[in-house]
């Protein structure tokens, strides 16, 4: 019997005497003092309170020995369909997903060796074979052995699923935003293209209107040049006939002075050179009018406003017309190959 028990017990006895007054025997009794009851009651209350907490907490509590075998399993294992008694004495790692076993074993080893608080996450097998994600803390148990580990874990599968779904939604949202930004950028470029097209269309309409306005008076100019050329040559013919007449009547004395005066004026005015210059000037004027007409036609063809339907086109002629229009801008910047 321990000393503590002895200190809290009182021994009492009574001698038994026979008929002749001799002591034949005795009765010894040991009475436990109330102080012993008072000293053990707080310990029992504390143990009962811990048992109630451990059995009713939602987190799963497991005690592991040095080889990761279960020494204690709380009632919370029912969440995974596991009876606590069935897991006691089994290797805890056998319930861990094979891909997570090494990491969990390493975490338990580090906890034992460093007496540190460790946090880990792994997949745990339920009784029906499903895998659930557990988030756990591992702590060293300060007892006679320095190798025991207290593992407290809770199920975070639903939370991880929500976080994964949220992350996937975020990724999808970013992808959609990226696609939307691409579409917006394409729309901006299309808008700029439409604006440019509208500008070009407006310029084309303006050019076509100017070409039309130039073409109308140009027709009058060409018509008048033709008529003026006819009139001038008729006048030259008449002058030549008058010259012939003058040579004829020059022999008549009374007309001689008059004819000589007219011939003097012709020499002073250089009529021959005037006629020659007129032909040259007329030719240049006709060439200029033709060039204006050609430019107007090129502008009308360049703007494509003369026809509203699809029609065949001569690409060579179109290129030549375009080069003719812009030649003034590129003739000092471009060089062609010599044939």
C-alpha positions as CSV (number, residue, x, y, z in Angstrom):
1,X,0.0,0.0,0.0
2,X,1.4,3.4,-1.0
3,X,2.5,6.0,1.5
4,X,-0.3,8.4,0.3
5,X,-2.9,5.8,1.2
6,X,-1.2,5.2,4.5
7,X,-1.3,8.9,5.3
8,X,-5.0,9.1,4.6
9,X,-6.0,5.9,6.5
10,X,-6.5,5.3,10.2
11,X,-5.8,1.9,11.7
12,X,-8.1,0.8,14.6
13,X,-8.3,-2.5,16.4
14,X,-9.7,-4.3,19.4
15,X,-8.2,-7.3,21.3
16,X,-10.3,-10.3,21.8
17,X,-9.9,-12.1,25.1
18,X,-10.9,-15.6,26.0
19,X,-12.9,-16.8,29.0
20,X,-9.7,-16.9,31.0
21,X,-8.7,-13.4,30.2
22,X,-6.0,-14.2,27.7
23,X,-5.8,-12.5,24.4
24,X,-6.9,-15.0,21.9
25,X,-7.0,-12.7,18.8
26,X,-8.0,-9.3,17.5
27,X,-9.9,-7.4,14.8
28,X,-8.0,-4.7,12.8
29,X,-10.0,-2.3,10.7
30,X,-8.8,0.4,8.2
31,X,-11.0,3.4,7.7
32,X,-10.3,5.7,4.7
33,X,-10.3,9.3,5.7
34,X,-12.5,11.9,3.9
35,X,-9.3,13.8,2.8
36,X,-8.5,11.1,0.3
37,X,-11.9,11.4,-1.4
38,X,-11.4,15.2,-1.7
39,X,-8.0,14.9,-3.3
40,X,-9.0,12.4,-6.1
41,X,-12.4,14.1,-7.0
42,X,-10.9,17.1,-9.0
43,X,-8.8,14.6,-11.1
44,X,-11.8,12.5,-11.9
45,X,-13.8,15.6,-12.8
46,X,-11.1,16.9,-15.1
47,X,-10.8,13.5,-16.8
48,X,-14.5,13.4,-17.3
49,X,-14.6,16.9,-18.7
50,X,-11.8,16.0,-21.1
51,X,-13.6,12.9,-22.2
52,X,-16.8,14.8,-22.9
53,X,-14.9,17.4,-24.9
54,X,-13.0,14.8,-26.9
55,X,-16.1,12.8,-27.6
56,X,-18.3,15.7,-28.6
57,X,-16.0,18.0,-30.5
58,X,-16.6,18.1,-34.3
59,X,-12.9,17.8,-35.1
60,X,-11.4,14.3,-35.3
61,X,-8.8,13.6,-32.6
62,X,-6.3,10.8,-32.9
63,X,-3.4,9.7,-30.8
64,X,-0.4,8.1,-32.6
65,X,2.5,6.1,-31.3
66,X,6.0,6.1,-32.6
67,X,5.1,4.0,-35.6
68,X,2.0,6.0,-36.5
69,X,-0.4,3.4,-35.1
70,X,-3.6,4.7,-33.5
71,X,-3.7,4.6,-29.7
72,X,-6.8,6.8,-29.4
73,X,-9.6,7.7,-31.8
74,X,-12.4,10.2,-30.9
75,X,-16.0,9.5,-31.6
76,X,-15.9,12.1,-34.4
77,X,-14.7,9.4,-36.7
78,X,-18.4,8.6,-37.3
79,X,-18.3,11.5,-39.8
80,X,-16.4,9.3,-42.2
81,X,-18.4,6.2,-41.3
82,X,-15.6,4.7,-39.2
83,X,-16.1,3.2,-35.8
84,X,-13.4,4.6,-33.5
85,X,-12.7,1.1,-32.0
86,X,-11.9,-0.3,-35.5
87,X,-9.1,2.2,-36.2
88,X,-7.3,1.8,-32.9
89,X,-4.3,-0.4,-33.3
90,X,-4.1,0.2,-37.1
91,X,-1.5,2.3,-39.0
92,X,-3.0,5.7,-39.6
93,X,-1.1,6.0,-42.9
94,X,-3.1,3.1,-44.3
95,X,-6.1,5.6,-44.4
96,X,-4.1,8.3,-46.2
97,X,-4.1,8.6,-50.0
98,X,-0.9,6.9,-51.5
99,X,0.1,10.1,-53.2
100,X,0.1,11.9,-49.8
101,X,1.6,9.2,-47.6
102,X,5.2,10.3,-47.8
103,X,4.4,13.9,-47.0
104,X,2.2,13.0,-44.0
105,X,4.8,10.6,-42.6
106,X,7.5,13.3,-43.0
107,X,5.3,15.8,-41.2
108,X,4.7,13.4,-38.3
109,X,8.5,12.7,-38.1
110,X,9.3,16.4,-38.0
111,X,6.8,16.9,-35.2
112,X,8.3,14.2,-33.1
113,X,11.9,15.3,-33.7
114,X,11.4,19.1,-33.3
115,X,8.6,19.0,-30.8
116,X,7.0,21.6,-33.1
117,X,3.4,22.3,-34.1
118,X,2.8,21.2,-37.7
119,X,0.1,21.9,-40.2
120,X,-0.7,19.6,-43.1
121,X,-3.4,18.7,-45.6
122,X,-4.0,15.3,-47.1
123,X,-6.7,13.0,-48.5
124,X,-8.3,10.6,-46.1
125,X,-10.2,7.4,-47.0
126,X,-13.7,7.0,-45.6
127,X,-15.3,3.7,-44.8
128,X,-17.1,3.7,-48.2
129,X,-13.8,4.2,-50.1
130,X,-14.4,7.9,-50.9
131,X,-11.5,10.3,-50.4
132,X,-12.1,13.4,-48.3
133,X,-9.7,16.3,-47.9
134,X,-8.5,16.8,-44.3
135,X,-6.8,19.8,-42.8
136,X,-4.9,18.8,-39.7
137,X,-2.5,20.0,-37.0
138,X,0.0,17.6,-35.4
139,X,1.4,18.3,-31.9
140,X,3.9,16.4,-29.8
141,X,2.4,14.7,-26.8
142,X,4.5,15.5,-23.7
143,X,4.4,12.3,-21.9
144,X,6.9,9.6,-20.9
145,X,7.5,9.0,-24.6
146,X,8.7,11.8,-26.8
147,X,7.4,10.1,-30.0
148,X,3.7,10.3,-29.5
149,X,1.7,12.6,-31.7
150,X,-1.7,14.2,-31.2
151,X,-3.5,14.7,-34.5
152,X,-6.5,17.0,-34.8
153,X,-8.1,17.1,-38.2
154,X,-11.3,18.4,-39.8
155,X,-13.0,17.9,-43.2
156,X,-12.4,20.7,-45.7
157,X,-13.6,18.9,-48.8
158,X,-16.6,21.1,-49.4
159,X,-14.6,24.3,-48.7
160,X,-11.9,23.2,-51.1
161,X,-14.5,22.4,-53.7
162,X,-16.0,25.8,-53.2
163,X,-12.6,27.5,-53.4
164,X,-11.8,25.4,-56.5
165,X,-15.1,26.3,-58.1
166,X,-14.4,30.0,-57.2
167,X,-10.9,29.8,-58.6
168,X,-12.3,28.1,-61.8
169,X,-14.9,30.8,-62.1
170,X,-12.2,33.4,-61.6
171,X,-10.1,31.8,-64.3
172,X,-13.2,31.6,-66.6
173,X,-14.0,35.2,-65.8
174,X,-10.5,36.3,-66.6
175,X,-10.6,34.3,-69.9
176,X,-14.0,35.9,-70.8
177,X,-12.6,39.3,-69.9
178,X,-9.6,38.6,-72.1
179,X,-11.9,37.6,-75.0
180,X,-14.0,40.6,-74.3
181,X,-11.0,42.9,-74.4
182,X,-10.0,41.3,-77.7
183,X,-13.4,41.7,-79.1
184,X,-13.5,45.4,-78.0
185,X,-10.1,45.9,-79.6
186,X,-11.3,44.3,-82.8
187,X,-14.4,46.5,-82.7
188,X,-12.3,49.5,-82.2
189,X,-10.2,48.6,-85.2
190,X,-13.4,47.9,-87.2
191,X,-14.8,51.2,-86.0
192,X,-11.6,53.0,-87.1
193,X,-11.8,51.1,-90.4
194,X,-15.4,52.1,-90.9
195,X,-14.6,55.7,-90.1
196,X,-11.7,55.6,-92.6
197,X,-14.0,53.9,-95.1
198,X,-16.6,56.6,-94.5
199,X,-13.9,59.3,-94.9
200,X,-12.7,57.6,-98.1
201,X,-16.3,57.3,-99.3
202,X,-16.9,61.0,-98.6
203,X,-13.7,61.9,-100.3
204,X,-14.7,59.8,-103.2
205,X,-18.1,61.5,-103.5
206,X,-16.4,64.8,-103.2
207,X,-13.9,63.9,-105.9
208,X,-16.7,62.5,-108.1
209,X,-18.6,65.7,-107.7
210,X,-15.6,67.9,-108.5
211,X,-14.9,65.7,-111.6
212,X,-18.4,66.1,-112.7
213,X,-18.3,69.8,-112.3
214,X,-15.0,70.0,-114.2
215,X,-16.3,67.7,-116.9
216,X,-19.2,69.9,-117.8
217,X,-17.3,73.2,-118.6
218,X,-14.5,71.1,-120.2
219,X,-17.0,69.8,-122.7
220,X,-17.8,73.5,-123.7
221,X,-14.1,74.3,-123.9
222,X,-13.4,71.3,-126.2
223,X,-16.4,72.2,-128.4
224,X,-15.3,75.9,-128.6
225,X,-11.8,75.0,-129.4
226,X,-13.0,72.9,-132.3
227,X,-15.2,75.7,-133.5
228,X,-12.4,78.3,-133.0
229,X,-10.0,76.2,-134.9
230,X,-12.4,76.0,-137.8
231,X,-13.0,79.7,-137.7
232,X,-9.3,80.5,-137.6
233,X,-8.5,78.3,-140.6
234,X,-11.4,79.8,-142.5
235,X,-10.0,83.2,-141.7
236,X,-6.5,82.1,-142.9
237,X,-8.0,80.8,-146.1
238,X,-9.8,84.1,-146.7
239,X,-6.5,86.0,-146.0
240,X,-4.7,83.9,-148.5
241,X,-7.4,84.6,-151.1
242,X,-7.1,88.3,-150.4
243,X,-3.4,88.0,-150.9
244,X,-3.9,86.4,-154.3
245,X,-6.3,89.2,-155.1
246,X,-3.8,91.8,-153.9
247,X,-1.1,90.4,-156.2
248,X,-3.6,90.6,-159.1
249,X,-4.7,94.2,-158.6
250,X,-1.3,95.4,-157.6
251,X,-0.5,95.9,-161.3
252,X,-3.3,98.5,-161.4
253,X,-1.7,101.9,-160.6
254,X,-4.5,103.2,-158.5
255,X,-4.5,100.1,-156.2
256,X,-0.7,99.7,-156.1
257,X,-0.2,102.0,-153.1
258,X,-3.1,100.5,-151.2
259,X,-1.9,96.9,-151.8
260,X,1.7,97.8,-150.8
261,X,0.4,99.4,-147.6
262,X,-1.5,96.2,-146.7
263,X,1.5,94.0,-147.5
264,X,3.6,96.3,-145.2
265,X,1.2,95.8,-142.4
266,X,1.4,92.0,-142.9
267,X,5.1,92.1,-142.8
268,X,5.1,94.2,-139.6
269,X,2.6,91.8,-137.9
270,X,4.5,88.8,-139.1
271,X,1.3,87.0,-140.3
272,X,3.2,83.9,-141.3
273,X,4.6,83.4,-137.8
274,X,1.2,84.2,-136.3
275,X,-0.4,81.4,-138.3
276,X,2.3,78.9,-137.4
277,X,2.1,79.9,-133.7
278,X,-1.6,79.5,-133.8
279,X,-1.4,75.9,-134.9
280,X,1.2,75.2,-132.2
281,X,-0.9,76.9,-129.5
282,X,-4.0,75.2,-130.6
283,X,-2.3,71.8,-130.5
284,X,-1.0,72.5,-127.0
285,X,-4.5,73.7,-125.9
286,X,-6.1,70.6,-127.3
287,X,-3.5,68.4,-125.5
288,X,-4.2,70.3,-122.2
289,X,-7.9,69.8,-122.6
290,X,-7.4,66.2,-123.4
291,X,-5.2,65.7,-120.3
292,X,-7.9,67.4,-118.1
293,X,-10.5,65.1,-119.6
294,X,-8.3,62.1,-119.0
295,X,-7.7,63.2,-115.3
296,X,-11.4,63.6,-114.8
297,X,-12.0,60.1,-116.2
298,X,-9.3,58.7,-114.0
299,X,-10.8,60.3,-110.9
300,X,-14.2,59.0,-111.8
301,X,-12.8,55.5,-112.2
302,X,-10.7,55.8,-109.1
303,X,-13.7,56.6,-106.9
304,X,-15.8,53.8,-108.5
305,X,-18.9,55.9,-108.3
306,X,-19.8,55.9,-112.0
307,X,-21.2,52.3,-111.8
308,X,-23.2,50.8,-109.0
309,X,-22.9,47.2,-110.1
310,X,-20.1,44.7,-110.3
311,X,-18.3,44.9,-113.6
312,X,-15.1,43.7,-115.2
313,X,-12.1,46.0,-114.8
314,X,-8.7,46.3,-116.5
315,X,-6.2,46.2,-113.6
316,X,-3.4,47.5,-115.8
317,X,-5.5,50.5,-116.8
318,X,-6.5,51.0,-113.1
319,X,-2.9,51.0,-112.0
320,X,-1.9,53.3,-114.7
321,X,-4.7,55.7,-113.8
322,X,-3.8,55.6,-110.1
323,X,-0.1,56.2,-110.8
324,X,-1.0,59.0,-113.1
325,X,-2.9,60.7,-110.3
326,X,-0.3,60.2,-107.6
327,X,2.7,60.5,-109.8
328,X,3.5,64.0,-108.6
329,X,3.8,62.7,-105.1
330,X,5.9,59.6,-105.8
331,X,8.1,60.6,-108.7
332,X,10.8,62.0,-106.4
333,X,10.5,59.0,-103.9
334,X,10.2,55.9,-106.1
335,X,12.4,54.5,-108.9
336,X,11.3,52.0,-111.5
337,X,13.2,49.3,-113.2
338,X,14.6,50.0,-116.6
339,X,13.5,47.7,-119.3
